[in-house]
């Protein structure tokens, strides 16, 4: 399909706090209001895009959300060499209208306590925007016995500074705003 002004896609690369991850931002929406995190080629069954990326020898992880894809590379490669080819790859993939991620089946909403709703809302309003800027995401998993469990995804998964962000930022915010919270732990992704 020949690009027209209506389907012309621009892609730019943006560094993340994780030196092994790069965020590729698209001028078009890829996965609105959702995210998909693939840490292995085997986990990419629901994403043709992630499968194609894992065929590249340097790709170690793929995270897709809103209008960006974060790619985690192995440290045998330099971003300087990879960025131009990846930008062209994403631009062509999106302009051709190829599949990004297969739609998920809707899960029924579970009963949530007032505390869980408050934690979820604080994460959504105050934490998620900052984490997304760094090419990642955070998902609320559970709240039991004063412990909030979250999952760090994308660039934040395995990032050297994510532990500090988790403890110094997220845990302090939640403890201050929700007295029932004693600590925040990250679930292994």
C-alpha positions in Angstrom: 0.0 0.0 0.0 1.4 3.3 -1.0 1.5 5.9 1.9 -0.9 8.7 1.5 -1.3 11.8 3.7 -4.1 9.9 5.5 -2.0 6.9 6.5 1.5 8.4 6.6 3.1 7.3 9.9 6.0 9.0 11.6 8.1 7.2 14.2 10.7 8.6 16.6 13.0 6.9 19.1 13.2 8.0 22.7 15.6 6.9 25.3 14.3 5.3 28.5 15.9 5.1 32.0 16.7 1.5 31.1 19.8 1.6 28.8 18.8 -1.7 27.2 15.3 -0.4 26.2 14.3 2.1 23.6 10.8 3.6 23.1 9.6 3.9 19.6 6.7 6.4 19.4 4.2 6.4 16.5 2.0 9.2 15.2 -0.8 6.7 15.2 -2.5 4.7 18.0 -1.3 1.1 18.3 -3.0 -0.3 21.3 -5.4 2.2 23.0 -6.1 1.9 26.7 -4.3 -1.5 27.0 -0.8 -2.9 27.0 1.0 -6.1 26.0 4.3 -7.2 27.4 6.3 -10.0 25.8 9.4 -11.1 27.6 10.1 -14.1 25.3 9.4 -15.1 21.7 7.2 -17.9 23.0 4.9 -15.4 24.8 4.3 -13.4 21.6 1.6 -15.7 20.3 -1.1 -12.9 20.3 1.1 -10.4 18.5 2.3 -10.7 14.9 4.4 -7.5 15.5 6.1 -8.9 18.5 6.7 -12.2 16.7 8.4 -10.4 13.9 10.5 -8.4 16.3 11.7 -11.5 18.1 13.0 -12.8 14.8 15.6 -10.1 15.0 18.7 -11.4 16.8 19.0 -8.5 19.2 15.4 -8.4 20.6 15.1 -9.5 24.2 11.7 -8.0 25.0 8.7 -6.1 23.4 6.2 -3.9 25.2 3.3 -2.3 23.3 1.0 0.4 24.7 -1.1 3.3 23.4 1.1 4.8 20.6 4.5 3.3 21.4 6.5 0.1 21.3 9.4 -0.4 23.8 12.1 -2.8 22.6 14.6 -4.3 25.0 17.8 -5.4 23.3 20.6 -7.7 24.5 23.7 -5.8 25.3 25.8 -7.2 22.4 24.2 -4.5 20.2 24.3 -0.7 20.2 21.2 1.4 19.7 23.0 3.7 17.3 23.1 0.8 14.8 19.6 -0.4 15.4 17.4 2.7 15.6 17.2 3.6 11.8 16.2 0.0 10.8 13.7 -0.3 13.7 12.1 3.1 12.8 11.7 2.0 9.2 10.4 -1.4 10.3 7.7 0.2 12.5 6.7 2.8 9.9 6.2 0.2 7.2 4.4 -2.2 9.5 1.9 0.4 10.7 1.4 2.0 7.3 0.7 -1.4 5.8 -2.0 -1.9 8.4 -0.5 -5.1 9.7 -1.8 -6.6 13.0 -0.3 -5.3 16.2 -1.9 -7.4 19.0 -5.0 -9.7 18.8 -7.9 -8.4 20.8 -8.2 -9.8 24.4 -11.3 -11.5 25.7 -13.0 -9.3 28.2 -12.8 -10.5 31.8 -15.7 -9.9 34.1 -15.0 -7.2 36.8 -14.2 -8.7 40.2 -15.5 -7.3 43.4 -13.0 -4.7 44.7 -12.7 -3.2 48.2 -12.7 0.5 48.7 -9.0 0.4 49.5 -8.2 -1.5 46.3 -10.2 1.1 44.3 -8.3 3.9 45.9 -4.9 2.3 45.2 -5.9 1.5 41.6 -7.0 5.2 41.1 -3.8 6.6 42.6 -1.7 4.3 40.4 -3.8 5.3 37.3 -3.7 9.1 38.0 -0.3 9.6 39.5 2.0 6.7 38.6 1.0 5.4 35.2 1.6 8.7 33.3 5.2 8.9 34.6 5.9 5.2 34.0 4.5 5.5 30.4 6.8 8.4 29.7 9.7 6.1 30.4 8.3 3.4 28.0 6.8 1.1 30.5 3.6 0.4 32.5 2.5 -0.6 36.0 -0.4 -2.9 36.7 -2.1 -3.4 40.1 -2.1 -7.1 41.0 -3.3 -7.4 44.6 -3.6 -5.9 48.0 -3.3 -8.3 51.0 -2.2 -7.8 54.6 -1.0 -4.3 53.9 1.1 -5.2 50.9 0.4 -3.9 47.4 1.7 -6.1 44.6 2.2 -4.5 41.2 3.8 -5.7 38.0 6.3 -3.5 36.2 6.2 -3.9 32.4 8.1 -2.7 29.3 11.2 -0.6 29.9 10.5 -0.7 33.7 10.8 -4.5 33.8 14.4 -5.1 34.8 15.4 -1.4 34.8 18.1 -0.6 37.3 16.1 2.4 38.6 12.7 0.7 38.8 13.4 -0.6 42.4 14.1 2.9 43.6 11.0 4.2 41.7 8.9 1.5 43.4 10.1 2.1 46.9 10.9 5.8 47.0 8.1 7.0 44.8 5.2 4.6 44.6 5.4 3.1 48.1 5.7 6.6 49.7 2.7 7.9 47.7 0.5 5.0 48.6 1.5 4.9 52.3 0.8 8.7 52.5 -2.6 8.5 50.7 -3.9 5.1 51.9 -3.0 4.4 55.6 -3.7 0.7 55.2 -0.7 0.3 52.8 2.5 -0.9 54.6 4.6 -1.7 51.5 4.7 -2.1 47.8 6.3 -5.2 46.1 6.9 -5.9 42.4 5.7 -9.2 41.1 8.3 -11.0 38.9 7.2 -10.5 35.3 
